[in-house]
Amino acid sequence: MQKMRVDWNYWLIRFLFLMALVVGYKLITNYQFIMNSLSNLLGILSPFIIGFIFAYLLNGAVRRLELLFEKTKLPFIEKHSRGISVVTLYLFIFYVFFLALNYVIPLMINNVIDLLGLLPQFYDYLMDLIARLESEGVFESLNLEEFFQSFTSDFSPENLLQQWTQALTSLGAITRSLSSFVFNGFLALIISIYALLFKDSILSFFDKLGRKILSEKIHLSSKQWLAATHTIFYKFISSQFLDACIIGTFATIILYFLDVPFALTLGILLGVCNMIPYFGSIFASIVTTVITFFSADLQLAITALISLLILQQLDGNVIGPRIMSGALNLNPIIIIISITVGGAYFGVLGMFLAVPIAAILKIITINWLDDTEETK
C-alpha cells in the first residue's frame, strides 16, 4: 500500500491565514475591550517603561563617569567603575533635587500664587479694553465681549476657586493617586538603576535574540538603523536639554537684573519652552512680556522683550549651533511642518519629538532614494 504524502507547508500556510482572519475579526468586533486591556497593561508596565527611558537618558552621563573612573588606575575602582558611576550620578541627582525642593520650588510656588492673584486684574483689564473698543465702533459686527466672556468663563477666578475646592474635598482620591505615584516613581527609579548596571547583558540578550529570529542581512541593517536613530535622538535630546539649561539660566539672570517680577519662574519657563524649536521660545517670550506688563509697567515689559529677543538671537546663531553641531541638518520648513503636525496629534511631547523623528524619516527617505538609483 502506497504511503500518502502530506504537504505540511501547504496546510500550515492556509492554517495561519485562517487564524489571521479569525484574529482580525476578533480584533475588529472587540475593539473597545482590546483598547481598554492595552490601556490597563500600559498602566501596569508604566513604571518599567519610565525606568528604561530614564536609564536611556542617563546612559551617556554614566558612560562618561565610567571612563573617568577607569583612568584612575586603581584596581577596585576600575573593577566596579559602572556601579560607582551609577551611584555617583544618582547621588548628584538627589542632591540637585533636594536643593530644588528646599529653595527653588517654594519660591516658584509663591510666584505662581502671586500670579493667580493677578488673574482678576488681568481679566478686568481685558474686559474694559474690549468694552472701550466696542464703544468706539471697533469689532462692531462681532459681539467680541460675549465671545470672550464665554471663552474665559471656565477660567474665571470664581470657577478656578470652585474647582480647587472640589478637588480638595476629594482628598481620599488625591491620597490614593499620590501614593500610587510615589510607588510607581520608586519602582521606576529601581528599574532605571538595574537597567544601567546590567546594560551590557540586556543589550547582549537582544542582540542574540535578533540573530536568532532574523537573517544576517536584516539583523545588520536593523543594528545600523537603531544606531543611527540612537545617535539622532540622543544628540537632539541632550543638546536641547543643555541649551535649555543655558538659556533658562541667562534668562533668569537678565530678568533679575531688570528687576522683573517672578524672574525665577519666568526664567525656568523660558528654558523649558526653549526645548521646543521655533515656537517654544516665542510663546515663552510673549507670556513673559504680558506678565511683566500687568505686574509692572509697559516700559519694563518692552525692555524685557527686547532683552529676550537678543538672547534668542544669540542662542540661534551662536549657542545653539555650537551645541547641536548641525546634527539634524533639517530645512526650517520641514521643522515647522513637523512641529505643527506633532503638536496637533500628540501635544507638547509631539512638538518636542517631531524634529528628531523628522530627521530620521529624512535619512530613511534619502537612503531609499539612493538605493533606488543604484539599482537602476
Residue pairs with C-beta under 8 A, 6 or more apart in sequence:
27 34
42 49
46 184
46 188
47 184
47 185
47 187
47 188
47 191
48 187
48 188
48 191
50 184
50 188
50 191
51 187
51 188
51 189
51 190
51 191
51 192
51 195
52 191
52 192
52 195
54 188
54 189
54 192
55 191
55 192
55 193
55 195
55 196
55 199
57 237
58 89
58 192
58 196
59 196
59 199
60 234
60 238
61 89
62 82
62 85
62 86
62 89
62 196
63 85
65 84
65 85
65 88
65 89
66 81
66 82
66 85
69 77
69 78
69 81
69 84
69 85
70 77
70 78
70 81
72 78
77 84
82 196
82 197
83 197
86 193
86 196
86 197
90 193
104 264
107 264
107 265
108 264
108 265
108 268
111 262
111 264
111 265
112 265
114 261
114 262
115 262
115 265
115 291
115 295
116 160
118 291
118 294
118 295
119 157
119 160
120 157
121 294
122 294
123 152
123 156
123 157
125 294
126 148
127 145
127 148
127 149
130 139
130 144
130 145
130 148
131 145
133 139
133 144
134 140
134 144
134 145
153 159
167 174
195 202
207 223
210 219
210 222
210 223
211 219
214 222
225 364
228 360
228 363
229 360
231 327
232 327
232 328
232 356
232 359
232 360
232 363
233 356
235 324
235 327
235 328
236 324
236 327
236 328
236 355
236 356
236 359
237 356
239 323
239 324
239 327
240 274
240 275
240 352
241 275
242 323
243 274
243 275
243 315
243 319
243 320
243 323
243 324
244 271
244 272
244 274
244 275
245 271
246 315
246 319
247 270
247 271
247 274
247 281
247 311
247 315
247 319
248 267
248 268
248 270
248 271
248 272
248 274
249 267
249 271
250 311
251 266
251 267
251 270
251 271
251 308
251 311
252 263
252 264
252 266
252 267
252 268
252 271
253 267
254 304
254 307
254 308
254 311
255 263
255 266
255 267
255 288
255 304
256 263
256 264
256 267
258 300
258 303
258 304
258 307
259 300
260 266
260 288
260 292
260 296
260 300
260 304
261 291
261 292
261 295
261 296
262 291
262 295
266 284
266 287
266 288
266 291
266 292
269 284
269 287
269 288
270 281
270 284
270 285
270 288
270 308
272 280
272 284
273 280
273 281
273 283
273 284
274 280
274 281
274 284
274 315
275 352
276 339
276 348
276 351
276 352
277 335
277 339
277 355
278 332
278 335
278 336
278 339
279 339
279 343
279 351
280 351
281 312
281 315
285 305
285 308
285 309
285 312
288 304
288 305
288 308
289 301
289 302
289 304
289 305
289 308
290 301
292 300
292 301
292 304
293 300
293 301
328 355
328 356
328 359
329 359
330 355
330 358
330 359
330 362
334 358
334 362
335 355
335 358
337 358
338 354
338 355
338 357
338 358
339 351
339 354
339 355
341 350
341 354
342 350
342 351
342 352
342 353
342 354
342 357
343 350
343 351
343 354
344 350
346 353
